[in-house]
Amino acid sequence: MSSYLKHIIQGIAILLVQILIIDQISFGQLNAYINPIIIGLFFMSLPIGFSIRRMLFIAFLMGGILDAYHDTLGMNISASLSLVFFRPFFLRIIESREGFHTSFSPTVISLGLPKFMLYAGILFFIYHLNFFLLESFSALSFVSILLKTVLSSIVALVLSVLLQYLTYNKQ
């Protein structure tokens, strides 16, 4: 299977998991504070050599699809684009001395749990902070925004790690 087809299938699968499963999970009284969005996992795990322009375009499309479903008026587009924009910077932070090969995909399996948690945790935090700042459209409730961001990022990170371990394919 070509790598592009594999990435298309992964992107569609993550969108479907988000819409059909994660959005249906109830966190009880914490629903107001927990809204995990995992589409960032798709962008985080794309190969290092993947074109940034192509990734920005795909982030715009996937964010738009999620915005259309959630009726959130571009908030997922903005958050997805910010995640893709900051991704190379955080990849350089976790990069080993030898560097990454262009076909390297940063996943929990390839990076190891500690490095992946650092990498994905920061990027999920950026995604959710952007999303909740746009949602509130005010910095007056910053403590509430920060609480939503931290809780949603932690849940998204745990779900992403579980999803990667569940779908890991020994080749």
C-alpha positions in Angstrom: 0.0 0.0 0.0 1.4 3.4 -0.9 2.3 5.7 2.0 -0.1 8.4 0.7 -3.0 6.0 0.7 -2.0 4.8 4.2 -2.0 8.4 5.5 -5.4 9.1 3.9 -6.9 6.1 5.6 -5.3 7.1 8.9 -6.7 10.6 8.6 -10.2 9.4 7.9 -10.0 6.8 10.7 -9.0 9.4 13.2 -11.8 11.8 12.1 -14.3 8.9 12.4 -13.0 7.9 15.9 -13.3 11.5 17.0 -16.8 12.0 15.7 -18.3 8.6 16.3 -16.7 7.6 19.5 -14.9 10.3 21.4 -17.5 13.0 20.9 -20.1 10.5 22.3 -18.2 9.9 25.6 -19.8 11.6 28.6 -17.6 12.7 31.4 -20.5 13.4 33.7 -20.2 16.6 35.7 -16.8 17.3 34.1 -18.3 17.6 30.6 -18.0 21.4 30.8 -14.2 21.0 31.3 -13.2 18.0 29.2 -13.5 18.1 25.5 -10.7 16.0 24.1 -10.0 16.5 20.4 -7.5 14.0 18.9 -7.3 14.9 15.3 -3.9 16.5 16.1 -2.6 12.9 16.5 -2.8 12.5 12.7 -0.5 15.5 12.1 1.9 14.6 15.0 2.5 11.1 13.5 3.0 12.1 9.9 6.6 11.4 8.6 9.2 14.1 9.3 9.8 14.6 5.6 6.1 15.3 4.8 5.7 18.6 3.1 4.7 21.5 5.5 2.5 23.1 2.8 0.6 19.8 2.2 0.3 19.3 5.9 -1.2 22.8 6.4 -3.7 22.2 3.6 -4.7 18.9 5.1 -5.0 20.6 8.6 -7.3 23.2 7.0 -9.5 20.5 5.4 -9.7 18.2 8.5 -10.3 21.1 10.8 -13.0 22.3 8.5 -14.7 18.9 8.5 -14.6 18.8 12.3 -15.9 22.4 12.5 -18.7 21.6 10.1 -19.7 18.6 12.3 -19.3 20.5 15.6 -20.6 23.9 14.3 -17.6 25.6 15.7 -16.9 28.2 13.0 -13.2 27.7 12.3 -11.9 26.9 15.8 -10.7 23.5 14.8 -9.1 24.9 11.6 -7.2 27.5 13.7 -6.1 24.9 16.3 -5.0 22.4 13.7 -3.0 25.0 11.8 -1.3 26.1 15.0 -0.4 22.5 15.9 1.1 21.9 12.4 3.0 25.2 12.6 4.6 24.4 15.9 5.3 20.7 15.2 8.7 21.1 13.6 10.0 23.2 16.6 9.0 20.5 19.1 10.4 17.7 16.8 13.8 19.5 17.0 13.6 19.5 20.8 13.1 15.7 21.1 15.4 14.8 18.2 18.3 12.5 18.9 21.9 13.5 18.1 21.8 11.5 14.9 18.6 13.3 13.8 15.5 11.8 12.3 15.3 10.2 8.8 12.8 11.9 6.6 10.6 8.8 6.5 10.5 8.6 10.4 7.0 8.9 11.9 7.0 10.2 15.5 4.6 7.8 17.3 4.5 6.4 20.8 6.1 3.2 19.4 9.0 4.8 17.5 9.8 7.6 20.1 9.0 5.7 23.3 6.4 6.7 25.8 8.4 9.4 27.7 9.4 11.3 24.5 6.1 10.9 22.9 4.3 12.1 26.0 6.4 15.3 26.0 6.0 15.9 22.3 2.3 15.1 22.0 1.4 16.7 25.4 2.8 20.0 24.4 1.2 19.9 21.0 -2.2 18.9 22.4 -1.9 21.7 24.9 -1.3 24.2 22.1 -4.2 22.8 20.1 -6.6 22.9 23.1 -5.5 26.3 24.3 -6.0 27.8 20.9 -9.4 26.1 20.6 -10.7 27.2 24.0 -9.3 30.8 23.7 -11.3 31.1 20.5 -14.3 29.5 22.1 -14.4 31.9 25.0 -13.2 34.8 22.8 -12.0 36.5 26.0 -9.0 36.2 28.3 -11.2 37.2 31.3 -11.9 33.6 32.2 -8.3 32.5 31.8 -8.3 30.1 34.8 -11.3 28.3 33.3 -9.7 28.2 29.9 -6.5 26.9 31.4 -8.4 24.2 33.3 -10.3 23.1 30.2 -7.0 23.1 28.2 -5.1 21.0 30.7 -7.9 18.4 31.4 -8.8 18.1 27.7 -5.1 17.8 26.7 -4.5 15.0 29.3 -7.5 13.0 28.2 -6.6 13.5 24.5 -3.0 12.4 25.2 -4.2 9.2 27.1 -6.7 8.4 24.3 -4.0 8.9 21.6 -1.5 6.6 23.4 -4.2 4.0 23.8 -5.3 4.3 20.2 -1.7 3.9 19.0 -1.1 0.8 21.1 -4.4 -0.7 20.0 -3.7 -0.2 16.3 0.0 -1.0 16.4 0.9 -3.3 13.6 4.2 -5.3 13.9 5.7 -5.3 10.4 
